[in-house]
Amino acid sequence: MFAAAVLLWSAADARVSSDLLANFSGGNAELKSAGPLAFGPNGVLFIADSIGGRVVAIDTHDRGEHATGKVNVDGIDAKIAAMVGVAPDQIVINDVTVNPISKNAYLSASRGRGPKPYH
Protein backbone atom coordinates (compact mmCIF):
# COMPACT_ATOMS: atom_id res chain seq x y z
CA MET A 1 0.00 0.00 0.00
CA PHE A 2 2.80 2.43 0.93
CA ALA A 3 4.70 1.69 -2.32
CA ALA A 4 1.58 2.41 -4.38
CA ALA A 5 1.11 5.74 -2.58
CA VAL A 6 4.74 6.70 -3.24
CA LEU A 7 4.41 5.83 -6.94
CA LEU A 8 1.20 7.82 -7.20
CA TRP A 9 2.81 10.83 -5.48
CA SER A 10 5.88 10.61 -7.76
CA ALA A 11 3.71 10.53 -10.90
CA ALA A 12 1.66 13.51 -9.69
CA ASP A 13 4.84 15.42 -8.83
CA ALA A 14 6.26 14.88 -12.34
CA ARG A 15 3.01 16.10 -13.94
CA VAL A 16 2.94 19.24 -11.79
CA SER A 17 6.61 19.94 -12.55
CA SER A 18 6.17 19.82 -16.32
CA ASP A 19 2.90 21.79 -16.16
CA LEU A 20 4.59 24.45 -14.05
CA LEU A 21 7.32 25.11 -16.61
CA ALA A 22 4.89 25.02 -19.54
CA ASN A 23 3.05 28.06 -18.18
CA PHE A 24 6.11 30.26 -17.65
CA SER A 25 6.51 33.37 -19.75
CA GLY A 26 9.68 35.30 -20.48
CA GLY A 27 10.42 38.81 -19.35
CA ASN A 28 11.46 40.89 -16.40
CA ALA A 29 10.04 39.83 -13.01
CA GLU A 30 9.98 43.52 -11.95
CA LEU A 31 10.69 42.81 -8.30
CA LYS A 32 10.32 45.65 -5.82
CA SER A 33 12.34 43.67 -3.26
CA ALA A 34 14.01 40.27 -2.98
CA GLY A 35 13.69 38.52 0.36
CA PRO A 36 13.42 34.86 1.30
CA LEU A 37 14.25 32.30 -1.40
CA ALA A 38 13.16 28.69 -1.95
CA PHE A 39 13.54 26.13 -4.70
CA GLY A 40 10.65 24.17 -6.15
CA PRO A 41 10.67 21.40 -8.75
CA ASN A 42 12.93 21.53 -11.82
CA GLY A 43 15.15 24.34 -10.57
CA VAL A 44 12.33 26.86 -10.19
CA LEU A 45 13.40 29.60 -7.79
CA PHE A 46 10.70 31.28 -5.69
CA ILE A 47 11.49 34.80 -4.52
CA ALA A 48 9.42 36.58 -1.88
CA ASP A 49 8.85 40.21 -2.82
CA SER A 50 7.64 41.62 0.50
CA ILE A 51 7.39 45.22 -0.74
CA GLY A 52 5.49 44.13 -3.86
CA GLY A 53 3.33 41.75 -1.81
CA ARG A 54 3.90 38.68 -3.97
CA VAL A 55 6.01 35.62 -4.63
CA VAL A 56 7.68 35.32 -8.04
CA ALA A 57 8.66 32.00 -9.64
CA ILE A 58 11.69 32.06 -11.94
CA ASP A 59 12.87 29.21 -14.14
CA THR A 60 16.61 29.34 -13.51
CA HIS A 61 17.33 26.75 -16.25
CA ASP A 62 19.86 25.50 -13.67
CA ARG A 63 19.37 21.77 -14.03
CA GLY A 64 22.92 20.84 -15.01
CA GLU A 65 25.61 18.88 -13.30
CA HIS A 66 26.31 19.31 -9.61
CA ALA A 67 28.72 22.08 -8.69
CA THR A 68 31.81 20.84 -6.91
CA GLY A 69 34.20 22.42 -4.47
CA LYS A 70 33.76 24.98 -1.76
CA VAL A 71 32.06 28.33 -2.12
CA ASN A 72 34.14 31.25 -0.89
CA VAL A 73 31.83 33.92 0.48
CA ASP A 74 34.51 36.13 2.07
CA GLY A 75 33.82 39.72 1.10
CA ILE A 76 30.63 38.92 -0.81
CA ASP A 77 29.04 42.09 0.56
CA ALA A 78 31.88 44.18 -0.90
CA LYS A 79 31.58 42.42 -4.25
CA ILE A 80 27.83 43.03 -4.43
CA ALA A 81 28.32 46.63 -3.27
CA ALA A 82 30.82 47.22 -6.08
CA MET A 83 28.32 45.86 -8.61
CA VAL A 84 25.61 48.34 -7.55
CA GLY A 85 27.88 51.26 -6.69
CA VAL A 86 27.49 51.59 -2.92
CA ALA A 87 29.65 51.03 0.15
CA PRO A 88 29.73 47.47 1.59
CA ASP A 89 27.97 48.66 4.76
CA GLN A 90 24.97 49.54 2.58
CA ILE A 91 24.37 45.92 1.49
CA VAL A 92 22.18 43.47 3.39
CA ILE A 93 22.19 39.78 2.48
CA ASN A 94 18.53 38.74 2.91
CA ASP A 95 18.71 35.01 2.20
CA VAL A 96 20.86 32.28 0.70
CA THR A 97 19.60 29.00 -0.75
CA VAL A 98 21.10 26.13 -2.72
CA ASN A 99 19.58 24.59 -5.83
CA PRO A 100 19.04 20.92 -4.92
CA ILE A 101 19.72 19.86 -8.53
CA SER A 102 22.92 21.72 -9.38
CA LYS A 103 24.08 22.63 -5.86
CA ASN A 104 24.66 26.22 -7.05
CA ALA A 105 24.10 28.87 -4.36
CA TYR A 106 21.67 31.78 -4.87
CA LEU A 107 21.32 34.83 -2.67
CA SER A 108 19.07 37.83 -2.34
CA ALA A 109 20.41 41.17 -1.19
CA SER A 110 19.18 44.70 -0.59
CA ARG A 111 20.89 48.03 -1.12
CA GLY A 112 20.58 50.45 1.78
CA ARG A 113 19.69 50.01 5.42
CA GLY A 114 16.15 51.33 5.40
CA PRO A 115 14.90 54.79 6.34
CA LYS A 116 17.39 57.12 8.02
CA PRO A 117 16.56 57.99 11.65
CA TYR A 118 15.33 61.51 12.36
CA HIS A 119 17.56 63.72 14.49
Secondary structure, 3 states (H helix, E strand, C coil): CHHHHHHHHHHHHHHHHHHHHHCCCCCCCCCCCCCCEEECHHHEEEEEECCCCEEEEEECCCCCCCCCCCCCCCCHHHHHHHHHCCCHHHEEEEEEEECCCCCCEEEEEEECCCCCCCC
